[in-house]
C-alpha cells in the first residue's frame, strides 16, 4: 500500500459536500432526462406501429364490408331466379335484419357487464380515511 492518495481520494478531499451534492443532483437530472427521452422514443415507435395496425384493420374491415355486400347481391340475384326479385331482396334484407338484431343484443349484454374499475374506486374511497389517520398520528 502506498501512502499517496489516489486521484479520486484527492478529489473527494478537495471537493465540498455542496459540490458533491450538486454533481449527484446533475447526474440524477441527466439520468431522468435520458429516461424520459427513451420513453418518448419507445412510445413514438409503439404509436407508429399501432397506427399502421389500425389502418390495416380499417382496410380489412372495408374489404370485409365489400365482401358481405357482394355476397348479399349474389344471394339476391340467385334467389331472383327462383322467386320474384323483389321478394328475394326482402328475404336478403330480413336475413341481415336478424343478424343485426342478434349482434345488437349481444353487444348490449357485453356493455351492461362492464363494471369499470371497481377495485380502484373502492381503494380511492378508503384514501381519505388513510390520510386522516396519518394526520392524526403527527
The first five atom37 places (N, CA, C, CB, O) and aatype in JSON, in Angstrom:
{
  "aatype": [20, 20, 20, 20, 20, 20, 20, 20, 20, 20, 20, 20, 20, 20, 20, 20, 20, 20, 20, 20, 20, 20, 20, 20, 20, 20, 20, 20, 20, 20, 20, 20, 20, 20, 20, 20, 20, 20, 20, 20, 20, 20, 20, 20, 20, 20, 20, 20, 20, 20, 20, 20, 20, 20, 20, 20, 20, 20, 20, 20, 20, 20, 20, 20, 20, 20, 20, 20, 20, 20, 20, 20, 20, 20, 20, 20, 20, 20, 20, 20, 20, 20, 20, 20, 20, 20, 20, 20, 20, 20, 20, 20, 20, 20, 20, 20, 20, 20, 20, 20, 20, 20, 20, 20, 20, 20, 20, 20, 20, 20, 20, 20, 20, 20, 20, 20, 20, 20, 20, 20, 20, 20, 20, 20, 20, 20, 20, 20, 20, 20, 20, 20, 20, 20, 20, 20, 20, 20],
  "atom_mask": [
    [1, 1, 1, 1, 1],
    [1, 1, 1, 1, 1],
    [1, 1, 1, 1, 1],
    [1, 1, 1, 1, 1],
    [1, 1, 1, 1, 1],
    [1, 1, 1, 1, 1],
    [1, 1, 1, 1, 1],
    [1, 1, 1, 1, 1],
    [1, 1, 1, 1, 1],
    [1, 1, 1, 1, 1],
    [1, 1, 1, 1, 1],
    [1, 1, 1, 1, 1],
    [1, 1, 1, 1, 1],
    [1, 1, 1, 1, 1],
    [1, 1, 1, 1, 1],
    [1, 1, 1, 1, 1],
    [1, 1, 1, 1, 1],
    [1, 1, 1, 1, 1],
    [1, 1, 1, 1, 1],
    [1, 1, 1, 1, 1],
    [1, 1, 1, 1, 1],
    [1, 1, 1, 1, 1],
    [1, 1, 1, 1, 1],
    [1, 1, 1, 1, 1],
    [1, 1, 1, 1, 1],
    [1, 1, 1, 1, 1],
    [1, 1, 1, 1, 1],
    [1, 1, 1, 1, 1],
    [1, 1, 1, 1, 1],
    [1, 1, 1, 1, 1],
    [1, 1, 1, 1, 1],
    [1, 1, 1, 1, 1],
    [1, 1, 1, 1, 1],
    [1, 1, 1, 1, 1],
    [1, 1, 1, 1, 1],
    [1, 1, 1, 1, 1],
    [1, 1, 1, 1, 1],
    [1, 1, 1, 1, 1],
    [1, 1, 1, 1, 1],
    [1, 1, 1, 1, 1],
    [1, 1, 1, 1, 1],
    [1, 1, 1, 1, 1],
    [1, 1, 1, 1, 1],
    [1, 1, 1, 1, 1],
    [1, 1, 1, 1, 1],
    [1, 1, 1, 1, 1],
    [1, 1, 1, 1, 1],
    [1, 1, 1, 1, 1],
    [1, 1, 1, 1, 1],
    [1, 1, 1, 1, 1],
    [1, 1, 1, 1, 1],
    [1, 1, 1, 1, 1],
    [1, 1, 1, 1, 1],
    [1, 1, 1, 1, 1],
    [1, 1, 1, 1, 1],
    [1, 1, 1, 1, 1],
    [1, 1, 1, 1, 1],
    [1, 1, 1, 1, 1],
    [1, 1, 1, 1, 1],
    [1, 1, 1, 1, 1],
    [1, 1, 1, 1, 1],
    [1, 1, 1, 1, 1],
    [1, 1, 1, 1, 1],
    [1, 1, 1, 1, 1],
    [1, 1, 1, 1, 1],
    [1, 1, 1, 1, 1],
    [1, 1, 1, 1, 1],
    [1, 1, 1, 1, 1],
    [1, 1, 1, 1, 1],
    [1, 1, 1, 1, 1],
    [1, 1, 1, 1, 1],
    [1, 1, 1, 1, 1],
    [1, 1, 1, 1, 1],
    [1, 1, 1, 1, 1],
    [1, 1, 1, 1, 1],
    [1, 1, 1, 1, 1],
    [1, 1, 1, 1, 1],
    [1, 1, 1, 1, 1],
    [1, 1, 1, 1, 1],
    [1, 1, 1, 1, 1],
    [1, 1, 1, 1, 1],
    [1, 1, 1, 1, 1],
    [1, 1, 1, 1, 1],
    [1, 1, 1, 1, 1],
    [1, 1, 1, 1, 1],
    [1, 1, 1, 1, 1],
    [1, 1, 1, 1, 1],
    [1, 1, 1, 1, 1],
    [1, 1, 1, 1, 1],
    [1, 1, 1, 1, 1],
    [1, 1, 1, 1, 1],
    [1, 1, 1, 1, 1],
    [1, 1, 1, 1, 1],
    [1, 1, 1, 1, 1],
    [1, 1, 1, 1, 1],
    [1, 1, 1, 1, 1],
    [1, 1, 1, 1, 1],
    [1, 1, 1, 1, 1],
    [1, 1, 1, 1, 1],
    [1, 1, 1, 1, 1],
    [1, 1, 1, 1, 1],
    [1, 1, 1, 1, 1],
    [1, 1, 1, 1, 1],
    [1, 1, 1, 1, 1],
    [1, 1, 1, 1, 1],
    [1, 1, 1, 1, 1],
    [1, 1, 1, 1, 1],
    [1, 1, 1, 1, 1],
    [1, 1, 1, 1, 1],
    [1, 1, 1, 1, 1],
    [1, 1, 1, 1, 1],
    [1, 1, 1, 1, 1],
    [1, 1, 1, 1, 1],
    [1, 1, 1, 1, 1],
    [1, 1, 1, 1, 1],
    [1, 1, 1, 1, 1],
    [1, 1, 1, 1, 1],
    [1, 1, 1, 1, 1],
    [1, 1, 1, 1, 1],
    [1, 1, 1, 1, 1],
    [1, 1, 1, 1, 1],
    [1, 1, 1, 1, 1],
    [1, 1, 1, 1, 1],
    [1, 1, 1, 1, 1],
    [1, 1, 1, 1, 1],
    [1, 1, 1, 1, 1],
    [1, 1, 1, 1, 1],
    [1, 1, 1, 1, 1],
    [1, 1, 1, 1, 1],
    [1, 1, 1, 1, 1],
    [1, 1, 1, 1, 1],
    [1, 1, 1, 1, 1],
    [1, 1, 1, 1, 1],
    [1, 1, 1, 1, 1],
    [1, 1, 1, 1, 1],
    [1, 1, 1, 1, 1],
    [1, 1, 1, 1, 1],
    [1, 1, 1, 1, 1]
  ],
  "atom_positions": [
    [[0.82, -1.18, 0.0], [0.0, 0.0, 0.0], [0.86, 1.24, 0.0], [-0.93, 0.0, 1.18], [1.92, 1.29, 0.62]],
    [[0.38, 2.21, -0.7], [1.14, 3.45, -0.8], [0.51, 4.49, 0.1], [1.19, 3.94, -2.26], [-0.69, 4.46, 0.37]],
    [[1.34, 5.43, 0.56], [0.86, 6.49, 1.43], [0.31, 7.66, 0.62], [1.96, 6.97, 2.34], [-0.25, 8.6, 1.19]],
    [[0.45, 7.6, -0.67], [-0.03, 8.68, -1.53], [-1.51, 8.46, -1.87], [0.83, 8.78, -2.83], [-1.9, 7.35, -2.22]],
    [[-2.32, 9.51, -1.77], [-3.75, 9.36, -2.08], [-3.96, 9.21, -3.59], [-4.55, 10.58, -1.55], [-3.2, 9.75, -4.4]],
    [[-4.99, 8.47, -3.94], [-5.33, 8.29, -5.36], [-6.01, 9.56, -5.85], [-6.27, 7.04, -5.56], [-6.45, 10.38, -5.05]],
    [[-6.09, 9.74, -7.18], [-6.76, 10.94, -7.7], [-8.21, 11.08, -7.21], [-6.74, 10.91, -9.23], [-8.67, 12.19, -6.97]],
    [[-8.91, 9.96, -7.06], [-10.3, 10.01, -6.58], [-10.34, 10.48, -5.13], [-10.97, 8.63, -6.71], [-11.21, 11.26, -4.74]],
    [[-9.41, 10.0, -4.33], [-9.35, 10.41, -2.92], [-9.0, 11.88, -2.81], [-8.33, 9.55, -2.15], [-9.55, 12.58, -1.95]],
    [[-8.09, 12.37, -3.66], [-7.73, 13.79, -3.64], [-8.92, 14.66, -4.02], [-6.56, 14.06, -4.57], [-9.16, 15.7, -3.41]],
    [[-9.66, 14.21, -5.05], [-10.82, 14.98, -5.5], [-11.86, 15.03, -4.39], [-11.42, 14.37, -6.78], [-12.45, 16.08, -4.14]],
    [[-12.1, 13.89, -3.72], [-13.08, 13.84, -2.64], [-12.65, 14.73, -1.49], [-13.27, 12.4, -2.16], [-13.49, 15.38, -0.85]],
    [[-11.38, 14.76, -1.22], [-10.88, 15.59, -0.1], [-10.96, 17.08, -0.43], [-9.44, 15.21, 0.24], [-11.19, 17.89, 0.46]],
    [[-10.78, 17.44, -1.7], [-10.76, 18.84, -2.09], [-12.15, 19.38, -2.43], [-9.85, 19.02, -3.27], [-12.31, 20.6, -2.54]],
    [[-13.14, 18.53, -2.61], [-14.47, 18.96, -3.03], [-15.37, 19.08, -1.82], [-15.07, 17.99, -4.07], [-15.37, 18.23, -0.93]],
    [[-16.15, 20.17, -1.8], [-17.05, 20.37, -0.67], [-18.28, 19.47, -0.8], [-17.48, 21.85, -0.58], [-18.57, 18.94, -1.87]],
    [[-18.97, 19.31, 0.31], [-20.17, 18.49, 0.32], [-21.24, 19.07, -0.61], [-20.72, 18.37, 1.75], [-21.95, 18.32, -1.28]],
    [[-21.35, 20.38, -0.65], [-22.31, 21.04, -1.54], [-22.01, 20.75, -3.0], [-22.3, 22.54, -1.3], [-22.92, 20.51, -3.8]],
    [[-20.71, 20.79, -3.35], [-20.33, 20.49, -4.73], [-20.64, 19.03, -5.07], [-18.84, 20.78, -4.95], [-21.12, 18.73, -6.17]],
    [[-20.36, 18.12, -4.13], [-20.66, 16.71, -4.37], [-22.17, 16.5, -4.54], [-20.13, 15.84, -3.21], [-22.59, 15.76, -5.43]],
    [[-22.97, 17.13, -3.71], [-24.42, 17.02, -3.83], [-24.9, 17.62, -5.15], [-25.12, 17.71, -2.65], [-25.83, 17.1, -5.77]],
    [[-24.28, 18.7, -5.58], [-24.62, 19.31, -6.86], [-24.34, 18.36, -8.01], [-23.84, 20.6, -7.05], [-25.13, 18.26, -8.95]],
    [[-23.19, 17.66, -7.95], [-22.85, 16.69, -9.0], [-23.86, 15.55, -9.03], [-21.43, 16.14, -8.79], [-24.31, 15.12, -10.09]],
    [[-24.2, 15.07, -7.85], [-25.17, 13.97, -7.78], [-26.52, 14.43, -8.34], [-25.33, 13.47, -6.31], [-27.17, 13.69, -9.08]],
    [[-26.93, 15.65, -7.99], [-28.2, 16.17, -8.48], [-28.18, 16.3, -10.0], [-28.5, 17.53, -7.83], [-29.15, 15.94, -10.66]],
    [[-27.07, 16.81, -10.55], [-26.95, 16.93, -12.01], [-26.98, 15.55, -12.67], [-25.64, 17.66, -12.4], [-27.65, 15.36, -13.68]],
    [[-26.26, 14.59, -12.08], [-26.24, 13.25, -12.65], [-27.63, 12.62, -12.64], [-25.25, 12.36, -11.88], [-28.04, 12.0, -13.62]],
    [[-28.35, 12.78, -11.53], [-29.71, 12.23, -11.45], [-30.62, 12.94, -12.44], [-30.28, 12.36, -10.01], [-31.45, 12.3, -13.08]],
    [[-30.45, 14.25, -12.56], [-31.26, 15.01, -13.51], [-30.98, 14.56, -14.95], [-30.97, 16.53, -13.37], [-31.91, 14.38, -15.74]],
    [[-29.71, 14.37, -15.28], [-29.35, 13.88, -16.62], [-29.93, 12.49, -16.86], [-27.81, 13.84, -16.79], [-30.46, 12.21, -17.94]],
    [[-29.83, 11.64, -15.86], [-30.37, 10.29, -15.99], [-31.89, 10.34, -16.22], [-30.05, 9.46, -14.74], [-32.4, 9.61, -17.07]],
    [[-32.59, 11.17, -15.48], [-34.04, 11.29, -15.64], [-34.38, 11.81, -17.03], [-34.64, 12.22, -14.56], [-35.31, 11.3, -17.67]],
    [[-33.65, 12.81, -17.52], [-33.9, 13.33, -18.87], [-33.69, 12.24, -19.92], [-32.98, 14.52, -19.16], [-34.48, 12.12, -20.86]],
    [[-32.63, 11.45, -19.76], [-32.35, 10.38, -20.7], [-33.45, 9.31, -20.65], [-30.99, 9.74, -20.4], [-33.86, 8.79, -21.69]],
    [[-33.94, 8.99, -19.46], [-35.01, 8.0, -19.32], [-36.3, 8.52, -19.96], [-35.25, 7.66, -17.84], [-37.01, 7.76, -20.62]],
    [[-36.6, 9.8, -19.77], [-37.8, 10.38, -20.38], [-37.67, 10.38, -21.9], [-38.04, 11.82, -19.86], [-38.63, 10.08, -22.61]],
    [[-36.48, 10.7, -22.41], [-36.26, 10.68, -23.86], [-36.41, 9.27, -24.41], [-34.86, 11.24, -24.2], [-36.99, 9.08, -25.48]],
    [[-35.91, 8.28, -23.68], [-36.06, 6.89, -24.11], [-37.53, 6.49, -24.11], [-35.25, 5.96, -23.19], [-38.0, 5.84, -25.05]],
    [[-38.25, 6.88, -23.07], [-39.68, 6.54, -23.0], [-40.44, 7.19, -24.15], [-40.27, 6.99, -21.65], [-41.31, 6.56, -24.75]],
    [[-40.11, 8.45, -24.47], [-40.78, 9.13, -25.58], [-40.51, 8.41, -26.9], [-40.3, 10.59, -25.68], [-41.42, 8.23, -27.71]],
    [[-39.26, 7.99, -27.11], [-38.91, 7.3, -28.34], [-39.65, 5.97, -28.44], [-37.39, 7.08, -28.43], [-40.14, 5.6, -29.5]],
    [[-39.71, 5.24, -27.32], [-40.42, 3.96, -27.33], [-41.91, 4.15, -27.6], [-40.22, 3.23, -26.0], [-42.5, 3.39, -28.36]],
    [[-42.5, 5.16, -26.97], [-43.93, 5.43, -27.17], [-44.2, 5.85, -28.6], [-44.42, 6.53, -26.19], [-45.18, 5.42, -29.21]],
    [[-43.32, 6.68, -29.16], [-43.48, 7.12, -30.54], [-43.43, 5.92, -31.48], [-42.39, 8.14, -30.92], [-44.24, 5.82, -32.4]],
    [[-42.48, 5.02, -31.25], [-42.35, 3.83, -32.09], [-43.59, 2.92, -31.94], [-41.06, 3.06, -31.72], [-44.1, 2.4, -32.93]],
    [[-44.05, 2.74, -30.72], [-45.24, 1.92, -30.49], [-46.47, 2.55, -31.12], [-45.48, 1.71, -28.99], [-47.3, 1.85, -31.7]],
    [[-46.6, 3.87, -31.02], [-47.75, 4.56, -31.61], [-47.74, 4.44, -33.13], [-47.76, 6.04, -31.2], [-48.79, 4.29, -33.75]],
    [[-46.56, 4.5, -33.73], [-46.45, 4.35, -35.18], [-46.91, 2.96, -35.61], [-45.01, 4.61, -35.64], [-47.66, 2.81, -36.57]],
    [[-46.44, 1.94, -34.88], [-46.85, 0.58, -35.2], [-48.35, 0.39, -34.99], [-46.06, -0.44, -34.35], [-49.02, -0.25, -35.79]],
    [[-48.87, 0.97, -33.9], [-50.31, 0.85, -33.62], [-51.12, 1.55, -34.71], [-50.64, 1.44, -32.24], [-52.17, 1.06, -35.11]],
    [[-50.64, 2.7, -35.17], [-51.33, 3.41, -36.25], [-51.36, 2.6, -37.53], [-50.65, 4.75, -36.5], [-52.39, 2.55, -38.21]],
    [[-50.24, 1.98, -37.86], [-50.2, 1.14, -39.06], [-51.15, -0.04, -38.9], [-48.76, 0.64, -39.34], [-51.88, -0.39, -39.83]],
    [[-51.14, -0.65, -37.73], [-52.03, -1.78, -37.48], [-53.5, -1.37, -37.56], [-51.74, -2.39, -36.1], [-54.32, -2.1, -38.11]],
    [[-53.83, -0.19, -37.02], [-55.21, 0.29, -37.08], [-55.62, 0.55, -38.53], [-55.37, 1.58, -36.24], [-56.75, 0.26, -38.92]],
    [[-54.71, 1.1, -39.31], [-55.0, 1.32, -40.73], [-55.25, 0.02, -41.47], [-53.86, 2.08, -41.38], [-56.15, -0.07, -42.3]],
    [[-54.44, -0.99, -41.15], [-54.63, -2.3, -41.79], [-55.96, -2.93, -41.35], [-53.46, -3.24, -41.44], [-56.65, -3.54, -42.16]],
    [[-56.31, -2.78, -40.06], [-57.61, -3.27, -39.6], [-58.74, -2.54, -40.3], [-57.73, -3.11, -38.08], [-59.74, -3.15, -40.67]],
    [[-58.59, -1.23, -40.48], [-59.61, -0.47, -41.2], [-59.77, -0.96, -42.63], [-59.26, 1.01, -41.2], [-60.89, -1.12, -43.12]],
    [[-58.66, -1.21, -43.3], [-58.71, -1.73, -44.66], [-59.35, -3.11, -44.71], [-57.31, -1.79, -45.26], [-60.11, -3.42, -45.63]],
    [[-59.03, -3.95, -43.72], [-59.64, -5.28, -43.66], [-61.14, -5.17, -43.42], [-58.99, -6.13, -42.55], [-61.92, -5.93, -44.0]],
    [[-61.55, -4.23, -42.57], [-62.98, -4.03, -42.33], [-63.71, -3.58, -43.58], [-63.19, -3.01, -41.22], [-64.8, -4.05, -43.87]],
    [[-63.09, -2.66, -44.32], [-63.7, -2.18, -45.56], [-63.81, -3.31, -46.59], [-62.87, -1.01, -46.15], [-64.83, -3.46, -47.25]],
    [[-62.74, -4.12, -46.71], [-62.76, -5.25, -47.64], [-63.82, -6.27, -47.22], [-61.38, -5.92, -47.71], [-64.51, -6.84, -48.06]],
    [[-63.94, -6.49, -45.92], [-64.97, -7.39, -45.41], [-66.37, -6.87, -45.71], [-64.81, -7.6, -43.92], [-67.27, -7.63, -46.07]],
    [[-66.54, -5.55, -45.56], [-67.84, -4.93, -45.88], [-68.18, -5.14, -47.35], [-67.82, -3.41, -45.55], [-69.31, -5.51, -47.67]],
    [[-67.23, -4.91, -48.23], [-67.48, -5.12, -49.65], [-67.79, -6.59, -49.96], [-66.28, -4.66, -50.48], [-68.63, -6.89, -50.8]],
    [[-67.1, -7.49, -49.27], [-67.35, -8.92, -49.47], [-68.79, -9.26, -49.09], [-66.37, -9.76, -48.64], [-69.49, -9.94, -49.84]],
    [[-69.22, -8.78, -47.93], [-70.59, -9.04, -47.49], [-71.58, -8.4, -48.45], [-70.81, -8.51, -46.05], [-72.62, -8.99, -48.76]],
    [[-71.29, -7.2, -48.93], [-72.18, -6.52, -49.86], [-72.35, -7.34, -51.15], [-71.65, -5.12, -50.2], [-73.47, -7.57, -51.6]],
    [[-71.24, -7.77, -51.71], [-71.33, -8.5, -52.97], [-71.91, -9.91, -52.79], [-69.95, -8.6, -53.62], [-72.59, -10.41, -53.68]],
    [[-71.65, -10.55, -51.65], [-72.29, -11.83, -51.39], [-73.8, -11.66, -51.22], [-71.69, -12.47, -50.14], [-74.58, -12.51, -51.64]],
    [[-74.2, -10.55, -50.61], [-75.64, -10.27, -50.46], [-76.28, -10.02, -51.83], [-75.86, -9.04, -49.53], [-77.37, -10.51, -52.11]],
    [[-75.58, -9.27, -52.66], [-76.11, -9.04, -54.02], [-76.19, -10.34, -54.81], [-75.22, -8.03, -54.77], [-77.14, -10.55, -55.56]],
    [[-75.2, -11.22, -54.63], [-75.23, -12.51, -55.32], [-76.39, -13.37, -54.81], [-73.89, -13.25, -55.13], [-77.05, -14.05, -55.59]],
    [[-76.63, -13.35, -53.49], [-77.75, -14.1, -52.94], [-79.07, -13.55, -53.46], [-77.73, -14.06, -51.39], [-79.98, -14.31, -53.81]],
    [[-79.18, -12.23, -53.5], [-80.39, -11.58, -54.02], [-80.63, -12.0, -55.48], [-80.27, -10.02, -53.9], [-81.74, -12.36, -55.87]],
    [[-79.56, -11.94, -56.27], [-79.66, -12.3, -57.69], [-80.01, -13.79, -57.85], [-78.34, -11.98, -58.42], [-80.83, -14.16, -58.69]],
    [[-79.35, -14.63, -57.03], [-79.62, -16.07, -57.11], [-81.05, -16.4, -56.71], [-78.64, -16.83, -56.21], [-81.71, -17.21, -57.38]],
    [[-81.54, -15.79, -55.64], [-82.93, -16.0, -55.24], [-83.89, -15.44, -56.28], [-83.2, -15.36, -53.88], [-85.01, -15.95, -56.45]],
    [[-83.46, -14.41, -56.98], [-84.29, -13.8, -58.02], [-84.6, -14.74, -59.16], [-83.61, -12.58, -58.56], [-85.58, -14.55, -59.87]],
    [[-83.77, -15.76, -59.35], [-84.04, -16.76, -60.39], [-85.1, -17.77, -59.94], [-82.75, -17.5, -60.77], [-85.74, -18.42, -60.76]],
    [[-85.26, -17.89, -58.61], [-86.21, -18.86, -58.07], [-87.56, -18.21, -57.76], [-85.65, -19.51, -56.8], [-88.62, -18.77, -58.04]],
    [[-87.5, -17.0, -57.18], [-88.71, -16.26, -56.84], [-88.62, -14.87, -57.43], [-88.93, -16.19, -55.31], [-87.63, -14.51, -58.06]],
    [[-89.66, -14.09, -57.23], [-89.67, -12.71, -57.71], [-88.5, -11.94, -57.12], [-91.01, -12.01, -57.36], [-88.18, -12.11, -55.94]],
    [[-87.86, -11.1, -57.9], [-86.65, -10.37, -57.49], [-86.93, -9.47, -56.29], [-86.11, -9.53, -58.65], [-86.05, -9.3, -55.44]],
    [[-88.12, -8.88, -56.21], [-88.46, -8.01, -55.09], [-88.52, -8.82, -53.79], [-89.8, -7.29, -55.34], [-88.02, -8.38, -52.76]],
    [[-89.14, -10.02, -53.85], [-89.2, -10.86, -52.65], [-87.81, -11.38, -52.29], [-90.17, -12.03, -52.87], [-87.51, -11.57, -51.11]],
    [[-86.99, -11.6, -53.26], [-85.61, -12.02, -52.98], [-84.87, -10.94, -52.21], [-84.87, -12.35, -54.3], [-84.11, -11.23, -51.29]],
    [[-85.1, -9.68, -52.59], [-84.48, -8.55, -51.88], [-84.98, -8.48, -50.45], [-84.76, -7.21, -52.61], [-84.21, -8.23, -49.53]],
    [[-86.28, -8.7, -50.26], [-86.86, -8.66, -48.91], [-86.27, -9.78, -48.05], [-88.39, -8.79, -48.98], [-85.97, -9.56, -46.88]],
    [[-86.1, -10.96, -48.62], [-85.54, -12.09, -47.86], [-84.1, -11.79, -47.44], [-85.59, -13.39, -48.7], [-83.74, -12.03, -46.29]],
    [[-83.29, -11.28, -48.35], [-81.89, -10.95, -48.01], [-81.86, -9.84, -46.95], [-81.11, -10.49, -49.29], [-81.06, -9.9, -46.03]],
    [[-82.73, -8.86, -47.08], [-82.79, -7.78, -46.09], [-83.21, -8.32, -44.72], [-83.76, -6.68, -46.56], [-82.67, -7.89, -43.71]],
    [[-84.17, -9.24, -44.68], [-84.61, -9.83, -43.41], [-83.5, -10.64, -42.75], [-85.83, -10.71, -43.64], [-83.35, -10.61, -41.53]],
    [[-82.73, -11.36, -43.57], [-81.59, -12.1, -43.0], [-80.62, -11.13, -42.33], [-80.86, -12.92, -44.12], [-80.15, -11.39, -41.23]],
    [[-80.33, -10.02, -43.0], [-79.42, -9.03, -42.41], [-80.03, -8.34, -41.2], [-79.03, -7.99, -43.45], [-79.31, -7.96, -40.28]],
    [[-81.34, -8.16, -41.18], [-82.01, -7.57, -40.01], [-81.89, -8.51, -38.81], [-83.5, -7.28, -40.32], [-81.68, -8.05, -37.68]],
    [[-82.03, -9.81, -39.04], [-81.88, -10.78, -37.95], [-80.45, -10.78, -37.43], [-82.27, -12.2, -38.43], [-80.23, -10.8, -36.22]],
    [[-79.47, -10.75, -38.34], [-78.06, -10.7, -37.93], [-77.8, -9.43, -37.11], [-77.12, -10.73, -39.17], [-77.13, -9.49, -36.08]],
    [[-78.33, -8.3, -37.55], [-78.14, -7.04, -36.83], [-78.78, -7.1, -35.44], [-78.74, -5.86, -37.63], [-78.19, -6.63, -34.47]],
    [[-79.97, -7.68, -35.34], [-80.65, -7.78, -34.04], [-79.87, -8.66, -33.07], [-82.07, -8.33, -34.23], [-79.73, -8.32, -31.9]],
    [[-79.36, -9.78, -33.55], [-78.58, -10.67, -32.69], [-77.3, -9.96, -32.22], [-78.22, -11.98, -33.43], [-76.96, -10.03, -31.04]],
    [[-76.61, -9.31, -33.12], [-75.39, -8.58, -32.75], [-75.69, -7.46, -31.77], [-74.7, -8.01, -34.0], [-74.9, -7.21, -30.86]],
    [[-76.82, -6.77, -31.95], [-77.21, -5.7, -31.03], [-77.44, -6.25, -29.63], [-78.47, -4.99, -31.52], [-76.96, -5.68, -28.65]],
    [[-78.17, -7.35, -29.52], [-78.46, -7.94, -28.22], [-77.17, -8.4, -27.54], [-79.45, -9.12, -28.36], [-76.98, -8.18, -26.34]],
    [[-76.3, -9.04, -28.28], [-75.02, -9.49, -27.71], [-74.16, -8.31, -27.29], [-74.26, -10.36, -28.72], [-73.53, -8.35, -26.24]],
    [[-74.12, -7.26, -28.11], [-73.35, -6.07, -27.77], [-73.88, -5.36, -26.53], [-73.33, -5.11, -28.93], [-73.1, -4.92, -25.68]],
    [[-75.21, -5.26, -26.43], [-75.81, -4.62, -25.25], [-75.49, -5.42, -24.0], [-77.34, -4.48, -25.42], [-75.21, -4.84, -22.95]],
    [[-75.53, -6.75, -24.1], [-75.21, -7.6, -22.95], [-73.77, -7.38, -22.5], [-75.43, -9.08, -23.3], [-73.49, -7.32, -21.31]],
    [[-72.87, -7.25, -23.46], [-71.46, -7.0, -23.1], [-71.29, -5.65, -22.42], [-70.58, -7.07, -24.36], [-70.55, -5.53, -21.45]],
    [[-71.98, -4.62, -22.93], [-71.85, -3.28, -22.33], [-72.44, -3.23, -20.93], [-72.53, -2.24, -23.2], [-71.89, -2.55, -20.06]],
    [[-73.52, -3.93, -20.69], [-74.09, -3.91, -19.34], [-73.22, -4.69, -18.36], [-75.51, -4.49, -19.35], [-73.33, -4.49, -17.15]],
    [[-72.37, -5.58, -18.86], [-71.48, -6.34, -17.99], [-70.23, -5.55, -17.6], [-71.06, -7.63, -18.67], [-69.49, -5.97, -16.71]],
    [[-69.99, -4.4, -18.24], [-68.82, -3.59, -17.93], [-69.02, -2.92, -16.58], [-68.56, -2.52, -19.05], [-70.03, -2.25, -16.34]],
    [[-68.06, -3.12, -15.7], [-68.17, -2.57, -14.35], [-67.19, -1.43, -14.11], [-67.95, -3.65, -13.33], [-67.18, -0.85, -13.02]],
    [[-66.37, -1.1, -15.07], [-65.39, -0.04, -14.87], [-64.21, -0.56, -14.08], [-66.02, 1.15, -14.15], [-63.67, -1.63, -14.37]],
    [[-63.81, 0.2, -13.08], [-62.67, -0.17, -12.24], [-63.12, -0.2, -10.78], [-61.47, 0.82, -12.43], [-62.77, 0.7, -10.02]],
    [[-63.89, -1.22, -10.38], [-64.47, -1.21, -9.02], [-63.42, -1.27, -7.92], [-65.41, -2.36, -8.87], [-63.61, -0.66, -6.87]],
    [[-62.32, -1.99, -8.13], [-61.3, -2.07, -7.09], [-60.61, -0.73, -6.89], [-60.27, -3.14, -7.43], [-60.29, -0.35, -5.76]],
    [[-60.37, -0.02, -7.98], [-59.75, 1.3, -7.88], [-60.67, 2.27, -7.16], [-59.39, 1.85, -9.27], [-60.23, 3.03, -6.3]],
    [[-61.95, 2.25, -7.51], [-62.93, 3.14, -6.85], [-62.98, 2.82, -5.37], [-64.34, 2.98, -7.48], [-63.03, 3.73, -4.54]],
    [[-62.98, 1.53, -5.02], [-63.03, 1.14, -3.62], [-61.8, 1.63, -2.87], [-63.15, -0.38, -3.49], [-61.91, 2.14, -1.76]],
    [[-60.62, 1.47, -3.48], [-59.4, 1.92, -2.8], [-59.35, 3.44, -2.69], [-58.16, 1.41, -3.55], [-58.82, 3.97, -1.72]],
    [[-59.91, 4.16, -3.69], [-59.95, 5.62, -3.59], [-60.91, 6.09, -2.51], [-60.34, 6.23, -4.94], [-60.7, 7.14, -1.91]],
    [[-61.97, 5.32, -2.27], [-62.88, 5.67, -1.18], [-62.19, 5.59, 0.16], [-64.11, 4.77, -1.19], [-62.5, 6.35, 1.07]],
    [[-61.25, 4.66, 0.3], [-60.53, 4.5, 1.57], [-59.37, 5.46, 1.71], [-60.03, 3.08, 1.7], [-58.8, 5.6, 2.79]],
    [[-59.0, 6.13, 0.62], [-57.86, 7.04, 0.64], [-58.05, 8.18, 1.63], [-57.62, 7.59, -0.74], [-57.13, 8.45, 2.4]],
    [[-59.19, 8.88, 1.65], [-59.35, 9.96, 2.63], [-59.19, 9.47, 4.07], [-60.7, 10.62, 2.47], [-58.62, 10.18, 4.9]],
    [[-59.7, 8.26, 4.39], [-59.55, 7.72, 5.74], [-58.07, 7.51, 6.06], [-60.32, 6.41, 5.88], [-57.62, 7.79, 7.17]],
    [[-57.34, 7.01, 5.1], [-55.91, 6.77, 5.32], [-55.18, 8.08, 5.57], [-55.29, 6.03, 4.12], [-54.28, 8.14, 6.41]],
    [[-55.55, 9.13, 4.84], [-54.9, 10.42, 5.04], [-55.24, 11.01, 6.4], [-55.29, 11.39, 3.94], [-54.38, 11.6, 7.06]],
    [[-56.48, 10.85, 6.84], [-56.87, 11.36, 8.15], [-56.09, 10.66, 9.25], [-58.38, 11.17, 8.37], [-55.64, 11.3, 10.2]],
    [[-55.92, 9.35, 9.13], [-55.17, 8.62, 10.15], [-53.73, 9.11, 10.22], [-55.2, 7.1, 9.87], [-53.16, 9.23, 11.3]],
    [[-53.14, 9.4, 9.06], [-51.76, 9.89, 9.05], [-51.66, 11.26, 9.68], [-51.23, 9.93, 7.62], [-50.69, 11.55, 10.37]],
    [[-52.65, 12.11, 9.46], [-52.62, 13.44, 10.06], [-52.79, 13.37, 11.55], [-53.68, 14.32, 9.47], [-52.2, 14.17, 12.28]],
    [[-53.6, 12.41, 12.06], [-53.81, 12.25, 13.49], [-52.54, 11.74, 14.18], [-54.97, 11.29, 13.75], [-52.3, 12.05, 15.35]],
    [[-51.73, 10.96, 13.46], [-50.52, 10.38, 14.05], [-49.39, 11.39, 14.12], [-50.08, 9.17, 13.25], [-48.35, 11.1, 14.73]],
    [[-49.55, 12.53, 13.55], [-48.44, 13.52, 13.56], [-48.28, 14.14, 14.9], [-48.67, 14.6, 12.53], [-47.4, 14.99, 15.08]]
  ]
}
